[in-house]
């Protein structure tokens, strides 16, 4: 695994490992999006409640959209341009 790990994960020995604290934020984002149906509303709510991104910055609409559309959260990994399942689902 190269590059930055998405929120909810850390990289250990070139593998993604679940970060339990960040996982709660990811679940919150998905659950709130179901209710609010708006990435902007979710970002606003996250920031109002003091949540921060992995880089300790406020959430932007694009950040929330990126999380909602990141295939890693449904068990897909992209390696050298090929998308495969992680084997955990």
Secondary structure, 3 states (H helix, E strand, C coil): CCCCCCCCEEEECCEEEECHHHHHHHHHHHHHHHHHCCHHHHHHHHHHCCCCCCCCCCCCHHHHHHHHHCHHHHCEEEECCEEEECCCC
